[in-house]
């Protein structure tokens, strides 16, 4: 679909606006974007307005009751865990942002090929 790596100083919400425009321009079949509570408000509304994507905010439940995995969010967290199995993704070895994006894409391709 699309991968975007930014400097540490760039807020995720700001980067998400650019990433959703890239998805829209590439004629991606994405219809719904799952996001955590950090994207609610102006970022979610701007994504809806600019791209037409539906943004679903997945928020955690009552923290007093203990750990309970959230169904949709768990898929994303599991994928990040799988990426940590790749040496070049578990630490920040790359000097160029473009190289970091390519390493993420290669790792995703490898994960998909392992599913065949």
N, C-alpha and C positions, 0 to 999 in steps of 0.2 A: 504494500500500500504506500506508506511514506514513513520516513525516518528523519528526525531532526535532532541534531546535537547542537547545544549552544554553550556559551561561556557560563560560568557559575553565577555571574552577576545578572543574567537575564531571568526575569520572573517567568515561571511556567505558564501562567495565564497569557502573557504577552506572546510567548512562543507559540501557544496553542492557536492564536488567531492566524498567525502566518501558516502554521501547519494545516489548518483546516482549509485555508485558501488553496494551498498546494493540492490537497485531496480533491477539492472541487474542480480545479483546473485539469486534473488528470482523469476526470470523468469516473472517479471511484464509485463503486456501488454502495458505499457506506450511507446508511440512512440515520443511524442513531449513534451518538457518541456517549460513552460512559465516562463519568468524571467524578472525582472526589469533591468534598465540600470546599476545597480551595478554589474551585472554578465557578461556584455559584455567584449569582449577582451579575455584575457588569460583563464578565467574560462570557458566561453562558448566554446572556441576552445578545451580546454582539455576535457570537458565533451563529446563533439562530437567525439574526437579522441579515448578516452578511452572506451566509452560505446556505441557509435553509435546513441545516442539519438539526435534528431533535437532540437535545442534550439532556441526558438523565443523570442526575446527581445521586451517587450512591454514598450514603452516610452511615457511619457506624452506629450501632444501637447503644444501649445503656452500658457504660463502661464498668459500672458497679457490679454487674452480673458476671463479669469475667470475659474471657476470650470466646468469641463466636465468629467463625469465618462468614463473610458475606458472599453470597452465591456468585454474583457477577464480578465483584472486585477480586475474588480469589483467583479467577482465571488470569488476571493481569499480574498479580503477585506471584503466581506459580510460574508464569512465563519469565519474569525477572529472575526468579530463582534458577530456572534452567539456563538463562544467559550467564549466571555467575559460574557455571561449570566450564566456561570458556576462559582460558587464561587471560586473553587480551581484553576481556570485558569485566573481569572481577577487579581489576585495578585500572587506573587511568594511565596507560602506557603511550597512548597516541599523542603526537604533538599537533597534528592538524585536525580540525573539526571534520573535514571531508573524509579523512582516513577512519575516524571513529564511526562515522555513519556507515561506511562501507563494511567495517567489521561487524556492526550490528546486523546489516543485511545478510552477510555471509553466514552468520550464526543462525539467523532465522531460517535461511534456506536449508542449512544443515539439519535443524530441528524438524523441518517439514519433510525432508528426505528420509529421516529416521522413522517417520510415521508410516512410510510406504511399505 
